C-alpha cells in the first residue's frame, strides 16, 4: 500500500506541475497616459507622448508607447519607454523623466519579455519599420556622425544588412537623415531614402540581402 501511495503522490505532483506550466498568461495593456519625454536632441520643447503600461498576469512589467507589431500569433514587439532619475548631483529635489528606449519582444505563451537586439538603433532618432520578423531602420553611429541602413531579423545577433548612407549633417539633424524605410512583398524588398534623396533598395531572401539596381523591375506590393 505504501508503494501505491507514493506512486499516486508522485503522479499528483507531476500532474500539478504540468498544469501549472501550461497555464496561459494574461498579457494586457493599461490605459493611455500623456507624458513629456526628455531627449538629448531637444531638452527644451519635448513633444507630448502617449504611453501605457504593459501587464503580465496583472503584474506591471513595462511602460510602452506606439502601436505593437505582431510578428506571429504568439510573439509581438512594442516600443519601450523608461522613467529615469534625472537629478543632478547638486540638486536636492529628486527629478524623474521619461526617456524613449528600444523595442521589447513579448511572448504571449510564456509571458517572457526581452529586449530586441538592434545595433545602432537610436531611441530618439531612428524610426523602425517592421515586416514579418524583419525590422529596417536608420542606424546612428556612436559618435552621431554616420548614418547606416540597417535590417535585422529577430533571433539573430548581427544585422543581415548594414550599409552606410552618408555623414550626418550634425547631431541635431541626424533624426532626419532618412525617412522610415518602406517594405514590399513578393518579392520581399525594403527601400531607404537618404536626406540627399538617394534611394537604396534591397531584396531580402532569408538571412541574406542583395542590392536591387535601378534596372530591376519594380515588382511587389506595398
C-alpha positions as CSV (number, residue, x, y, z in Angstrom):
1,X,0.0,0.0,0.0
2,X,2.8,2.4,0.8
3,X,4.3,1.9,-2.7
4,X,0.9,2.6,-4.3
5,X,0.6,5.7,-2.1
6,X,4.0,7.0,-3.2
7,X,3.2,6.4,-6.8
8,X,-0.1,8.2,-6.6
9,X,1.5,11.1,-4.8
10,X,4.2,11.4,-7.5
11,X,1.5,11.3,-10.2
12,X,-0.4,14.0,-8.3
13,X,2.6,16.4,-8.1
14,X,3.6,15.6,-11.7
15,X,0.1,16.5,-13.0
16,X,0.0,19.7,-10.9
17,X,3.4,20.7,-12.3
18,X,2.2,20.1,-15.9
19,X,-1.0,22.1,-15.3
20,X,0.9,25.0,-13.8
21,X,3.4,25.1,-16.6
22,X,0.6,25.0,-19.3
23,X,-1.4,27.8,-17.6
24,X,-1.9,30.6,-20.2
25,X,-0.5,34.0,-19.3
26,X,-2.7,37.1,-19.5
27,X,-0.9,40.0,-21.3
28,X,-2.8,43.3,-21.4
29,X,-2.1,47.0,-21.9
30,X,-3.3,49.6,-19.5
31,X,-4.9,53.0,-20.1
32,X,-3.1,55.6,-22.2
33,X,-1.4,58.5,-20.4
34,X,0.2,61.6,-21.8
35,X,3.8,62.5,-20.7
36,X,6.6,64.8,-21.8
37,X,9.6,62.7,-22.6
38,X,13.1,64.1,-22.4
39,X,15.6,63.9,-25.2
40,X,19.3,64.6,-25.7
41,X,18.3,66.1,-29.1
42,X,15.9,68.7,-27.7
43,X,15.7,69.3,-24.0
44,X,13.7,72.5,-24.2
45,X,10.5,71.6,-26.0
46,X,9.8,67.8,-26.0
47,X,6.7,66.6,-27.7
48,X,3.9,65.0,-25.7
49,X,3.8,61.3,-25.9
50,X,1.1,58.8,-25.2
51,X,2.3,55.8,-23.1
52,X,0.6,52.9,-21.5
53,X,1.7,50.1,-19.0
54,X,2.1,46.5,-20.0
55,X,0.9,43.9,-17.6
56,X,1.6,40.2,-17.4
57,X,-0.8,38.2,-15.2
58,X,-1.9,41.5,-13.6
59,X,1.7,42.5,-12.7
60,X,3.2,45.7,-14.1
61,X,6.2,44.8,-16.3
62,X,7.0,47.7,-18.6
63,X,5.8,51.0,-19.9
64,X,5.3,51.2,-23.7
65,X,4.3,53.6,-26.5
66,X,3.3,53.3,-30.1
67,X,1.5,50.6,-31.9
68,X,2.7,47.0,-31.3
69,X,3.7,44.8,-34.3
70,X,2.5,41.1,-34.3
71,X,5.5,39.0,-35.5
72,X,3.5,35.8,-35.1
73,X,0.3,34.8,-33.3
74,X,2.4,34.1,-30.2
75,X,5.0,37.0,-30.4
76,X,4.8,40.7,-30.7
77,X,7.1,43.7,-30.4
78,X,6.5,47.1,-29.0
79,X,8.5,50.3,-28.1
80,X,9.6,50.7,-24.6
81,X,9.8,53.9,-22.5
82,X,11.6,54.1,-19.1
83,X,11.4,56.5,-16.2
84,X,14.9,57.5,-15.1
85,X,16.3,59.6,-12.3
86,X,17.3,62.9,-14.0
87,X,18.5,64.6,-10.8
88,X,21.9,66.5,-11.0
89,X,24.4,65.9,-8.1
90,X,24.0,69.5,-6.9
91,X,20.2,69.3,-6.8
92,X,18.4,68.4,-3.6
93,X,15.0,67.6,-5.1
94,X,14.6,64.3,-7.0
95,X,13.6,64.8,-10.6
96,X,12.3,62.0,-12.8
97,X,12.0,62.0,-16.6
98,X,10.6,59.7,-19.3
99,X,13.1,58.6,-21.9
100,X,12.4,56.6,-25.1
101,X,14.1,53.2,-25.3
102,X,14.4,50.4,-27.7
103,X,11.9,47.6,-28.6
104,X,10.5,44.8,-26.5
105,X,9.8,41.2,-27.6
106,X,6.8,39.8,-25.8
107,X,5.9,36.1,-25.9
108,X,2.2,35.6,-25.3
109,X,2.6,31.9,-24.4
110,X,5.4,32.0,-21.9
111,X,4.9,35.6,-20.7
112,X,8.6,36.3,-21.3
113,X,9.7,39.8,-22.1
114,X,13.1,40.6,-23.6
115,X,14.8,43.5,-25.4
116,X,15.3,43.2,-29.1
117,X,18.9,43.5,-30.2
118,X,19.0,46.4,-32.6
119,X,22.6,47.6,-33.3
120,X,23.0,51.4,-33.6
121,X,19.2,52.0,-33.1
122,X,18.9,55.5,-31.6
123,X,15.8,55.8,-29.4
124,X,15.4,59.4,-30.3
125,X,16.4,59.4,-34.0
126,X,15.7,56.0,-35.5
127,X,12.3,55.1,-37.0
128,X,11.8,51.3,-37.2
129,X,9.7,49.7,-39.9
130,X,8.6,46.1,-39.2
131,X,7.7,43.4,-41.7
132,X,7.3,39.8,-40.5
133,X,10.3,39.2,-38.2
134,X,12.4,41.8,-40.1
135,X,12.9,45.4,-38.9
136,X,14.5,48.1,-41.0
137,X,15.8,51.4,-39.6
138,X,18.4,54.1,-40.0
139,X,21.2,53.3,-37.5
140,X,23.2,56.2,-36.0
141,X,26.9,55.6,-35.1
142,X,28.0,56.1,-31.5
143,X,29.7,59.5,-32.4
144,X,26.4,60.6,-34.1
145,X,28.1,61.4,-37.4
146,X,27.4,58.4,-39.6
147,X,24.0,57.0,-40.8
148,X,23.5,53.4,-42.0
149,X,20.7,51.4,-43.5
150,X,20.2,48.5,-41.1
151,X,18.0,45.4,-41.4
152,X,17.7,43.0,-38.5
153,X,15.9,39.7,-38.1
154,X,14.7,38.7,-34.7
155,X,16.8,35.9,-33.2
156,X,20.0,37.0,-34.9
157,X,22.8,38.8,-33.2
158,X,24.2,40.7,-36.2
159,X,22.4,42.7,-38.9
160,X,21.7,41.0,-42.2
161,X,22.3,44.4,-43.8
162,X,24.3,47.4,-42.7
163,X,25.1,49.9,-45.4
164,X,26.4,53.4,-44.9
165,X,24.1,56.1,-46.1
166,X,26.4,59.0,-45.6
167,X,27.5,61.5,-43.0
168,X,25.1,63.2,-40.7
169,X,25.0,67.0,-41.1
170,X,25.1,67.5,-37.3
171,X,23.8,65.7,-34.2
172,X,20.5,67.6,-34.2
173,X,19.8,66.8,-37.8
174,X,20.6,63.1,-37.5
175,X,17.0,62.2,-36.9
176,X,16.0,63.4,-40.4
177,X,18.8,61.7,-42.3
178,X,16.4,59.3,-43.8
179,X,12.7,58.6,-43.9
180,X,11.2,55.4,-42.4
181,X,12.1,52.5,-44.7
182,X,9.3,51.1,-46.9
183,X,8.7,47.4,-47.3
184,X,7.1,45.5,-50.2
185,X,6.3,41.8,-50.7
186,X,6.5,39.2,-53.5
187,X,9.5,39.7,-53.7
188,X,10.4,41.0,-50.3
189,X,12.2,44.3,-50.6
190,X,13.0,47.3,-48.4
191,X,13.8,50.8,-49.6
192,X,15.7,53.6,-47.8
193,X,15.7,57.2,-48.9
194,X,18.5,59.4,-47.5
195,X,18.4,63.1,-46.7
196,X,20.1,63.7,-50.1
197,X,17.1,62.0,-51.8
198,X,19.1,58.9,-52.8
199,X,17.1,55.7,-52.9
200,X,18.6,52.4,-51.9
201,X,16.5,49.2,-52.4
202,X,17.5,45.8,-51.1
203,X,16.0,42.3,-51.8
204,X,15.6,40.2,-48.6
205,X,15.9,36.5,-49.0
206,X,16.0,34.6,-45.8
207,X,19.2,35.6,-44.0
208,X,20.7,37.4,-47.0
209,X,20.2,40.8,-48.6
210,X,21.1,41.8,-52.1
211,X,21.2,45.3,-53.7
212,X,18.5,45.9,-56.3
213,X,19.7,48.1,-59.2
214,X,17.6,50.7,-60.9
215,X,17.3,48.4,-63.9
216,X,15.5,45.7,-62.0
217,X,11.7,45.8,-62.4
218,X,9.7,47.3,-59.6
219,X,7.7,44.3,-58.6
220,X,5.8,43.5,-55.4
221,X,3.1,45.3,-53.4
222,X,3.4,47.8,-50.6
